[in-house]
Amino acid sequence: MNDSKSSFLDMTPKQRERVLSEMTYAQRRKLLHELVVKYKRFEDYLKRIKKCHEQFGYSSEPDCLFIGGDTGAGKSTLKDTYVKNFPIEETSEGTRIPVFSTSVPAHPTVKGLVSKLLFDIGDPHFSKGTEVSMTARLLGLLNDCGVELILLDELNFLIDRDSNKFLYSASEKIKEIITDSKIPIVGLGLLAAEEILSAGVNRQLSRRFSDRITLKPFPWFEQDEFGKPKNGHEFRSLLHYIESYLPLIEKSNLSVGSMARRIYYASDGNISYVMSLVKGGFDIAQDNGEEKLDLNTLAASFENRIRKEKPMKKNPFLEKDITLEELKDCQIIPLTSTVGATNRRNRTKETTPRASDILHT
């Protein structure tokens, strides 16, 4: 399905029904599962990565970027979306990897970190040699493959070691790669990963990673520039966007009134839980021959997809409504890491509404 047909809220009800009736269940499901939910902050974050990337070739000491956030905050989606814009190419001169996406291995050593990067870039002898020789091979391959940006995920794995000496050695290795390759790095991980970028561990590396982003859950009680409450405006815009690509014939009105409050309560404003809830609801609706996400469908999806991780929450789709007081309990304040601590992985005629109409209800 091309882009002109994929935003179903732009269609009349008859157009929507005709297009979707021509699709199989598998095609609809694929469409939903490949959906990348874009919102203003998401686009802003992509621009920050691009700004970091654009230093390559112009700065001998590139500034780097750290993106931190809880599990499900959107780090992987952000990384994967950026990487897709710079595919690996096979040329007459060899493999070209403009954006090298890699990750820190679990329970790493410094040599193990270098070995993992060699493996991910395609070195068949990734475990051979001393740390010094392996690092030299890595730098050579980064150059040969035309790498312009390194996306280094799971930085928090470096914190799972009870040793300040190891943290310093690992931070020095990262600094060495940046200095000798002149390639900027975007580091990603749980918020505790910021410890390795702290001045207390390595002041020089900390200065390199002066640009930092914290991915937070969507707020409900934010205010505009005049101090007026926006009543979940950004979150409801997100739900409106999701529904515009939801491959179901009937409208589910996800962003309207009490439905939006229920979804916010269920997800705590975390986009990963929102998408899990919607995808689970889609499967249940299709199994039952239904063409929208209603309270019963989402109640079942909540039990299947979210209950295990949020056992103390009531099922909001079985409630008469969710109050604003209950939404206040969903506001999550990220924890900051402190140097010296260990193991901190956190863990009638039917009409199509416009976003501006919905967001004023």
Secondary structure, DSSP 8 states (H G I E B T S, - for coil): --HHHH-GGGS-HHHHHHHHHTS-HHHHHHHHHT-----HHHHHHHHHHHHHHTTTTT-SS---EEEEE-TTSSHHHHHHHHHHTS--EEETTEEE-SEEEEE--SS--HHHHHHHHHHHHT-TTTT-S-HHHHHHHHHHHHHHTT--EEEEE-GGGGGSSS-HHHHHHHHHHHHHHHHHH---EEEEE-GGGGGGGSTTT-HHHHHHT-EEEEE----SS-B-TTS-B-SSHHHHHHHHHHHHT---SS---TTSHHHHHHHHHHHTT-HHHHHHHHHHHHHHHHHTT-SS--HHHHHHHHHHHTTTT-TTS--GGGSS---HHHHHTT--------TT--------------HHHHTT-
